[in-house]
Amino acid sequence: MDIDIIRDICTELPSVTEDIKWGNDLCFSIAGKMFCVAALDRPLKVSVKVTDEEFGELSNQPGIIPAPYVARYKWILVEDINVFDQKKWAYYIGQSYQLVKARIPKVKLS
C-alpha cells in the first residue's frame, strides 16, 4: 500500500477535492469537509472516520490508534497502512466519505 493507492481510492469518489493542510498532510474532502487525511511523512499514516461500533474495536488493533484531536468524532489513525489490504482501504475510505457526507446539509452538496 502507498499514497498513490489511497489517493486513487479517494479521488474516484464523487465531488472530492484534495489539498495540503498543516504543511504535509494530504486531505481529501467533500463540500469542504475532510473524510481522509494522509500524513505524507514517512512512514505514511492515514486517518479516516469510522462508525461508533467500529471505533473501539479498530483503535485497539496493532497499528491503529484513536486519531489525535478528532478521536471524539470517531476518527482512527492507521499508523501501519499495511494493516488493511486495498479492499479494506476502499471500504473504510468509502465509509468515511459516506459518514461525512451524511452530515453535510443538502444545500452545500449542490
N, CA, C and O atoms as a DFTB+ gen file, in Angstrom:
440 C
 N C O
     1  1       0.838      -1.182       0.000
     2  2       0.000       0.000       0.000
     3  2       0.883       1.245       0.000
     4  3       1.930       1.293       0.646
     5  1       0.424       2.252      -0.749
     6  2       1.152       3.512      -0.775
     7  2       0.180       4.662      -1.005
     8  3      -1.018       4.445      -1.185
     9  1       0.690       5.858      -0.998
    10  2      -0.150       7.049      -1.126
    11  2      -0.885       7.083      -2.457
    12  3      -1.992       7.618      -2.524
    13  1      -0.314       6.537      -3.507
    14  2      -0.990       6.552      -4.809
    15  2      -2.277       5.739      -4.778
    16  3      -3.276       6.138      -5.376
    17  1      -2.261       4.613      -4.091
    18  2      -3.465       3.786      -3.992
    19  2      -4.514       4.496      -3.144
    20  3      -5.688       4.531      -3.512
    21  1      -4.102       5.059      -2.016
    22  2      -5.023       5.820      -1.165
    23  2      -5.629       6.970      -1.959
    24  3      -6.838       7.196      -1.904
    25  1      -4.811       7.682      -2.682
    26  2      -5.269       8.823      -3.480
    27  2      -6.253       8.374      -4.563
    28  3      -7.275       9.026      -4.776
    29  1      -5.956       7.273      -5.242
    30  2      -6.858       6.761      -6.277
    31  2      -8.221       6.399      -5.691
    32  3      -9.256       6.714      -6.278
    33  1      -8.221       5.739      -4.536
    34  2      -9.487       5.363      -3.896
    35  2     -10.299       6.613      -3.565
    36  3     -11.499       6.666      -3.834
    37  1      -9.648       7.613      -2.986
    38  2     -10.338       8.852      -2.593
    39  2     -10.879       9.617      -3.792
    40  3     -12.029      10.055      -3.786
    41  1     -10.056       9.778      -4.812
    42  2     -10.458      10.630      -5.934
    43  2     -11.452       9.966      -6.871
    44  3     -12.012      10.634      -7.740
    45  1     -11.685       8.667      -6.717
    46  2     -12.725       8.001      -7.504
    47  2     -14.119       8.314      -6.968
    48  3     -15.113       8.092      -7.659
    49  1     -14.197       8.823      -5.753
    50  2     -15.488       9.157      -5.156
    51  2     -15.985      10.490      -5.725
    52  3     -15.175      11.356      -6.057
    53  1     -17.303      10.664      -5.839
    54  2     -17.856      11.887      -6.444
    55  2     -17.556      13.166      -5.654
    56  3     -17.590      13.169      -4.424
    57  1     -17.266      14.230      -6.368
    58  2     -17.127      15.591      -5.825
    59  2     -16.015      15.748      -4.792
    60  3     -16.117      16.597      -3.906
    61  1     -14.964      14.952      -4.888
    62  2     -13.864      15.012      -3.927
    63  2     -12.853      16.071      -4.354
    64  3     -12.508      16.196      -5.529
    65  1     -12.395      16.821      -3.371
    66  2     -11.294      17.764      -3.590
    67  2     -10.133      17.324      -2.711
    68  3     -10.316      16.614      -1.721
    69  1      -8.942      17.755      -3.088
    70  2      -7.773      17.438      -2.274
    71  2      -6.919      18.682      -2.137
    72  3      -6.846      19.518      -3.037
    73  1      -6.276      18.778      -0.986
    74  2      -5.343      19.873      -0.763
    75  2      -4.395      19.489       0.364
    76  3      -4.610      18.511       1.080
    77  1      -3.350      20.279       0.500
    78  2      -2.361      20.071       1.556
    79  2      -2.685      21.025       2.703
    80  3      -2.848      22.227       2.492
    81  1      -2.778      20.481       3.919
    82  2      -3.011      21.293       5.111
    83  2      -1.904      20.993       6.120
    84  3      -1.264      19.943       6.070
    85  1      -1.699      21.913       7.009
    86  2      -0.758      21.751       8.121
    87  2       0.638      21.364       7.654
    88  3       1.363      20.664       8.361
    89  1       1.009      21.813       6.479
    90  2       2.368      21.607       5.996
    91  2       2.593      20.364       5.161
    92  3       3.191      20.446       4.088
    93  1       2.124      19.204       5.633
    94  2       2.454      17.982       4.916
    95  2       1.375      16.903       5.025
    96  3       1.677      15.711       4.965
    97  1       0.111      17.322       5.187
    98  2      -0.992      16.378       5.240
    99  2      -1.855      16.538       3.995
   100  3      -2.372      17.622       3.723
   101  1      -2.006      15.457       3.246
   102  2      -2.854      15.450       2.065
   103  2      -4.269      15.140       2.520
   104  3      -4.545      14.050       3.021
   105  1      -5.166      16.105       2.343
   106  2      -6.539      15.997       2.842
   107  2      -7.517      15.840       1.687
   108  3      -7.444      16.554       0.688
   109  1      -8.425      14.900       1.843
   110  2      -9.473      14.649       0.858
   111  2     -10.793      15.052       1.497
   112  3     -11.098      14.666       2.625
   113  1     -11.581      15.845       0.746
   114  2     -12.798      16.431       1.308
   115  2     -13.961      16.332       0.342
   116  3     -13.792      16.161      -0.866
   117  1     -15.156      16.446       0.923
   118  2     -16.383      16.623       0.155
   119  2     -17.079      17.837       0.757
   120  3     -17.292      17.902       1.968
   121  1     -17.429      18.792      -0.087
   122  2     -18.071      20.043       0.336
   123  2     -17.288      20.708       1.470
   124  3     -17.877      21.261       2.398
   125  1     -15.966      20.649       1.386
   126  2     -15.112      21.298       2.363
   127  2     -14.917      20.539       3.659
   128  3     -14.227      21.028       4.554
   129  1     -15.498      19.370       3.787
   130  2     -15.375      18.558       4.999
   131  2     -14.461      17.362       4.726
   132  3     -14.694      16.592       3.795
   133  1     -13.436      17.218       5.535
   134  2     -12.460      16.145       5.329
   135  2     -13.053      14.779       5.670
   136  3     -13.819      14.634       6.622
   137  1     -12.677      13.783       4.863
   138  2     -13.064      12.409       5.166
   139  2     -11.856      11.477       5.200
   140  3     -11.969      10.342       5.664
   141  1     -10.708      11.935       4.720
   142  2      -9.486      11.134       4.749
   143  2      -8.294      12.086       4.777
   144  3      -8.232      13.051       4.015
   145  1      -7.350      11.794       5.671
   146  2      -6.139      12.611       5.793
   147  2      -4.937      11.674       5.786
   148  3      -4.860      10.727       6.569
   149  1      -4.007      11.961       4.888
   150  2      -2.788      11.153       4.788
   151  2      -1.589      12.021       5.158
   152  3      -1.297      13.008       4.483
   153  1      -0.905      11.650       6.223
   154  2       0.320      12.344       6.625
   155  2       1.435      11.863       5.712
   156  3       1.790      10.684       5.731
   157  1       1.982      12.755       4.923
   158  2       2.931      12.372       3.881
   159  2       4.341      12.105       4.386
   160  3       5.208      11.695       3.613
   161  1       4.581      12.332       5.673
   162  2       5.876      11.971       6.244
   163  2       6.008      10.452       6.216
   164  3       5.017       9.727       6.120
   165  1       7.252       9.990       6.301
   166  2       7.485       8.548       6.378
   167  2       7.498       8.125       7.830
   168  3       8.106       8.834       8.632
   169  1       6.893       7.055       8.225
   170  2       6.045       6.215       7.391
   171  2       4.688       6.881       7.160
   172  3       4.224       7.680       7.974
   173  1       4.074       6.538       6.050
   174  2       2.754       7.062       5.700
   175  2       1.736       6.635       6.753
   176  3       1.685       5.467       7.139
   177  1       0.926       7.588       7.214
   178  2      -0.157       7.327       8.164
   179  2      -1.426       7.939       7.598
   180  3      -1.392       9.001       6.977
   181  1      -2.545       7.263       7.815
   182  2      -3.808       7.709       7.234
   183  2      -4.906       7.701       8.299
   184  3      -5.027       6.756       9.079
   185  1      -5.703       8.771       8.315
   186  2      -6.832       8.873       9.239
   187  2      -8.147       8.862       8.471
   188  3      -8.276       9.475       7.411
   189  1      -9.121       8.148       9.034
   190  2     -10.474       8.103       8.472
   191  2     -11.479       8.075       9.613
   192  3     -11.150       7.718      10.745
   193  1     -12.696       8.453       9.300
   194  2     -13.803       8.374      10.252
   195  2     -14.419       6.980      10.138
   196  3     -14.558       6.445       9.038
   197  1     -14.787       6.394      11.283
   198  2     -15.426       5.079      11.301
   199  2     -16.712       5.167      12.118
   200  3     -16.987       6.189      12.747
   201  1     -17.489       4.105      12.105
   202  2     -18.727       4.096      12.880
   203  2     -18.403       4.003      14.370
   204  3     -17.305       3.605      14.759
   205  1     -19.370       4.373      15.182
   206  2     -19.200       4.281      16.630
   207  2     -18.847       2.852      17.041
   208  3     -17.984       2.638      17.892
   209  1     -19.522       1.878      16.430
   210  2     -19.308       0.477      16.767
   211  2     -17.895       0.014      16.403
   212  3     -17.291      -0.764      17.142
   213  1     -17.373       0.477      15.290
   214  2     -16.046       0.063      14.835
   215  2     -14.916       0.759      15.591
   216  3     -13.818       0.216      15.710
   217  1     -15.185       1.958      16.100
   218  2     -14.126       2.770      16.691
   219  2     -13.361       2.033      17.792
   220  3     -12.134       1.959      17.740
   221  1     -14.059       1.494      18.775
   222  2     -13.406       0.809      19.880
   223  2     -12.621      -0.407      19.429
   224  3     -11.494      -0.634      19.870
   225  1     -13.227      -1.182      18.550
   226  2     -12.577      -2.394      18.057
   227  2     -11.326      -2.074      17.247
   228  3     -10.266      -2.657      17.477
   229  1     -11.449      -1.150      16.301
   230  2     -10.320      -0.834      15.422
   231  2      -9.192      -0.127      16.161
   232  3      -8.020      -0.425      15.936
   233  1      -9.537       0.805      17.040
   234  2      -8.487       1.598      17.694
   235  2      -7.680       0.786      18.707
   236  3      -6.693       1.280      19.252
   237  1      -8.091      -0.440      18.957
   238  2      -7.327      -1.318      19.844
   239  2      -6.503      -2.349      19.082
   240  3      -5.819      -3.166      19.699
   241  1      -6.557      -2.325      17.768
   242  2      -5.767      -3.257      16.969
   243  2      -4.342      -2.732      16.823
   244  3      -4.130      -1.519      16.800
   245  1      -3.367      -3.627      16.724
   246  2      -1.989      -3.180      16.481
   247  2      -1.901      -2.359      15.190
   248  3      -2.464      -2.740      14.164
   249  1      -1.196      -1.239      15.251
   250  2      -1.012      -0.385      14.078
   251  2      -2.099       0.658      13.886
   252  3      -2.050       1.438      12.935
   253  1      -3.096       0.681      14.795
   254  2      -4.206       1.641      14.706
   255  2      -4.417       2.261      16.084
   256  3      -4.435       1.557      17.093
   257  1      -4.578       3.589      16.119
   258  2      -4.861       4.289      17.371
   259  2      -5.990       5.288      17.140
   260  3      -6.292       5.619      15.993
   261  1      -6.620       5.777      18.219
   262  2      -7.558       6.878      18.057
   263  2      -6.808       8.077      17.469
   264  3      -5.707       8.398      17.917
   265  1      -7.387       8.725      16.489
   266  2      -6.707       9.843      15.822
   267  2      -6.594      11.041      16.764
   268  3      -7.593      11.469      17.343
   269  1      -5.376      11.590      16.922
   270  2      -5.213      12.775      17.757
   271  2      -6.131      13.910      17.283
   272  3      -6.307      14.125      16.084
   273  1      -6.701      14.617      18.234
   274  2      -7.560      15.787      18.025
   275  2      -8.964      15.447      17.549
   276  3      -9.885      16.216      17.824
   277  1      -9.178      14.341      16.853
   278  2     -10.512      14.051      16.303
   279  2     -11.063      12.692      16.739
   280  3     -12.068      12.233      16.196
   281  1     -10.430      12.056      17.693
   282  2     -10.919      10.754      18.170
   283  2     -12.344      10.873      18.717
   284  3     -13.138       9.941      18.585
   285  1     -12.669      12.004      19.323
   286  2     -14.025      12.160      19.880
   287  2     -15.093      12.117      18.794
   288  3     -16.269      11.895      19.080
   289  1     -14.677      12.332      17.541
   290  2     -15.601      12.239      16.408
   291  2     -15.507      10.877      15.716
   292  3     -16.032      10.685      14.619
   293  1     -14.830       9.940      16.377
   294  2     -14.676       8.554      15.903
   295  2     -13.772       8.439      14.675
   296  3     -14.088       7.728      13.721
   297  1     -12.657       9.143      14.714
   298  2     -11.625       9.011      13.696
   299  2     -10.514       8.119      14.235
   300  3     -10.155       8.196      15.410
   301  1      -9.978       7.275      13.364
   302  2      -8.825       6.447      13.722
   303  2      -7.618       6.896      12.907
   304  3      -7.754       7.453      11.817
   305  1      -6.444       6.642      13.454
   306  2      -5.192       6.886      12.746
   307  2      -4.541       5.529      12.506
   308  3      -4.187       4.823      13.450
   309  1      -4.389       5.178      11.244
   310  2      -3.740       3.922      10.887
   311  2      -2.255       4.221      10.728
   312  3      -1.821       4.814       9.740
   313  1      -1.490       3.795      11.727
   314  2      -0.056       4.071      11.734
   315  2       0.718       3.097      10.859
   316  3       1.813       3.413      10.395
   317  1       0.161       1.930      10.634
   318  2       0.761       0.933       9.738
   319  2      -0.249       0.660       8.630
   320  3      -1.178      -0.128       8.807
   321  1      -0.062       1.315       7.489
   322  2      -1.072       1.216       6.432
   323  2      -1.221      -0.188       5.860
   324  3      -2.176      -0.459       5.132
   325  1      -0.299      -1.075       6.176
   326  2      -0.421      -2.449       5.702
   327  2      -1.348      -3.295       6.572
   328  3      -1.544      -4.479       6.302
   329  1      -1.921      -2.688       7.620
   330  2      -2.914      -3.383       8.439
   331  2      -4.119      -3.754       7.573
   332  3      -4.740      -4.798       7.773
   333  1      -4.442      -2.891       6.612
   334  2      -5.556      -3.136       5.694
   335  2      -5.016      -3.425       4.305
   336  3      -4.023      -2.832       3.885
   337  1      -5.665      -4.331       3.593
   338  2      -5.344      -4.531       2.187
   339  2      -6.133      -3.499       1.367
   340  3      -6.901      -2.720       1.933
   341  1      -5.954      -3.488       0.073
   342  2      -6.587      -2.480      -0.771
   343  2      -8.112      -2.533      -0.681
   344  3      -8.771      -1.493      -0.697
   345  1      -8.666      -3.722      -0.588
   346  2     -10.121      -3.872      -0.490
   347  2     -10.646      -3.245       0.802
   348  3     -11.669      -2.561       0.790
   349  1      -9.949      -3.477       1.912
   350  2     -10.355      -2.888       3.191
   351  2     -10.188      -1.370       3.181
   352  3     -11.025      -0.645       3.718
   353  1      -9.098      -0.894       2.567
   354  2      -8.915       0.558       2.448
   355  2     -10.068       1.164       1.672
   356  3     -10.603       2.198       2.073
   357  1     -10.463       0.545       0.572
   358  2     -11.584       1.062      -0.223
   359  2     -12.854       1.095       0.624
   360  3     -13.637       2.041       0.545
   361  1     -13.052       0.061       1.431
   362  2     -14.230       0.010       2.293
   363  2     -14.210       1.152       3.319
   364  3     -15.177       1.907       3.421
   365  1     -13.113       1.282       4.075
   366  2     -13.068       2.279       5.145
   367  2     -13.038       3.710       4.617
   368  3     -13.626       4.601       5.229
   369  1     -12.373       3.941       3.511
   370  2     -12.381       5.290       2.919
   371  2     -13.779       5.610       2.386
   372  3     -14.285       6.712       2.599
   373  1     -14.397       4.665       1.704
   374  2     -15.760       4.881       1.204
   375  2     -16.749       5.115       2.327
   376  3     -17.628       5.971       2.224
   377  1     -16.605       4.355       3.399
   378  2     -17.488       4.530       4.549
   379  2     -17.265       5.891       5.193
   380  3     -18.232       6.564       5.550
   381  1     -16.018       6.311       5.348
   382  2     -15.717       7.617       5.920
   383  2     -16.348       8.722       5.071
   384  3     -16.950       9.658       5.598
   385  1     -16.203       8.600       3.772
   386  2     -16.813       9.547       2.833
   387  2     -18.323       9.633       3.080
   388  3     -18.877      10.728       3.178
   389  1     -18.982       8.481       3.180
   390  2     -20.435       8.457       3.377
   391  2     -20.832       9.024       4.744
   392  3     -21.830       9.738       4.849
   393  1     -20.062       8.713       5.787
   394  2     -20.357       9.238       7.126
   395  2     -20.245      10.761       7.157
   396  3     -21.087      11.435       7.751
   397  1     -19.217      11.299       6.525
   398  2     -19.031      12.749       6.487
   399  2     -20.094      13.393       5.599
   400  3     -20.684      14.408       5.968
   401  1     -20.330      12.811       4.448
   402  2     -21.327      13.350       3.508
   403  2     -22.718      13.407       4.140
   404  3     -23.469      14.351       3.894
   405  1     -23.062      12.420       4.942
   406  2     -24.390      12.355       5.562
   407  2     -24.639      13.529       6.509
   408  3     -25.792      13.870       6.775
   409  1     -23.580      14.148       7.019
   410  2     -23.730      15.260       7.963
   411  2     -23.682      16.635       7.286
   412  3     -23.797      17.662       7.956
   413  1     -23.514      16.652       5.979
   414  2     -23.446      17.913       5.240
   415  2     -24.844      18.298       4.786
   416  3     -25.545      17.479       4.194
   417  1     -25.262      19.530       5.053
   418  2     -26.576      19.961       4.570
   419  2     -26.687      19.793       3.040
   420  3     -25.747      20.095       2.305
   421  1     -27.823      19.318       2.591
   422  2     -28.048      19.043       1.163
   423  2     -27.744      20.269       0.289
   424  3     -27.254      20.120      -0.830
   425  1     -28.027      21.459       0.782
   426  2     -27.806      22.670       0.004
   427  2     -26.316      22.865      -0.313
   428  3     -25.977      23.424      -1.356
   429  1     -25.429      22.408       0.574
   430  2     -23.996      22.548       0.334
   431  2     -23.475      21.533      -0.663
   432  3     -22.419      21.741      -1.261
   433  1     -24.197      20.437      -0.853
   434  2     -23.767      19.406      -1.784
   435  2     -24.121      19.746      -3.228
   436  3     -23.625      19.110      -4.157
   437  1     -24.964      20.730      -3.413
   438  2     -25.385      21.100      -4.773
   439  2     -24.333      21.868      -5.502
   440  3     -24.535      22.251      -6.654
